[in-house]
Amino acid sequence: MNTPETIISEDGWVTYISDFLSFDLSEDFFHRINNSTNWSQQEIRIFGSMVPMPRLTAWYGDKESRYTYSGLDNNPQPWTPVLLELKQMVEVHTGLYFNSVLLNLYRNGDDAMGWHRDNEKELGQNPEIVSLSFGAPRNMRFKHANNKEKKAAVELASGSLLWMRGATQHHWYHCIPRTAKVVAPRINLTFRTILKK
Ligand SMILES: O=C(O)CCC(=O)C(=O)O
């Protein structure tokens, strides 16, 4: 495994390992996750109208890890064996404990995620979020909330691990832009800890 690369070290901390999992293992995980996930296309309100999200999502976790994002209230589905396997690998690597995971399926380059911060109150003050990627590589961009000059970007390879921590969610927005280049699907998992109410 490569040593972690630092993507952001100011007003937060983001590190990246391109080969947390091998190519073959990642291919296998892509299919296992895709086949065992109960995907749905949720709708979000934009300027007063309900529009389908440009990706499929799913939320899994411990029973009490209820989470609201983009105004949507999500009750977790129970952990599947493959998600538990990956959660354990991530926990061993980081020394952290996660009680939930948000899954995103980008069906092709038209699917995307807009600029946002993972700063919902359920995630606590300085959330640790660990992201695993499988399938087509996609760019992730970061922009500083108060300084337009400060930007960062990383291409998220299949089998990679991205770790966001410290004050990152206070100061940095992130997104997965649309691209005309990518045609193959990509699955992203973000492991999170939802604080108990
Ligand atoms: O697909 C990704 O890598 C980004 C996911 C993300 O930003 C999120 O779940 O908040």
The ligand as an SDF file (V2000), in Angstrom:
LIG
                    3D

 10  9  0  0  0  0  0  0  0  0999 V2000
  -18.6110   10.1210   -4.3670 O   0  0  0  0  0  0  0  0  0  0  0  0
  -17.7780   10.6480   -3.6530 C   0  0  0  0  0  0  0  0  0  0  0  0
  -16.6010   10.3310   -3.6590 O   0  0  0  0  0  0  0  0  0  0  0  0
  -18.1920   11.8050   -2.7550 C   0  0  0  0  0  0  0  0  0  0  0  0
  -19.2670   11.4570   -1.8200 C   0  0  0  0  0  0  0  0  0  0  0  0
  -19.6360   12.6090   -0.9570 C   0  0  0  0  0  0  0  0  0  0  0  0
  -19.2040   13.7190   -1.1480 O   0  0  0  0  0  0  0  0  0  0  0  0
  -20.5470   12.3890    0.1270 C   0  0  0  0  0  0  0  0  0  0  0  0
  -21.1030   11.2990    0.2650 O   0  0  0  0  0  0  0  0  0  0  0  0
  -20.7530   13.3600    0.8930 O   0  0  0  0  0  0  0  0  0  0  0  0
  1  2  2  0
  2  3  1  0
  2  4  1  0
  4  5  1  0
  5  6  1  0
  6  7  2  0
  6  8  1  0
  8  9  2  0
  8 10  1  0
M  END
$$$$
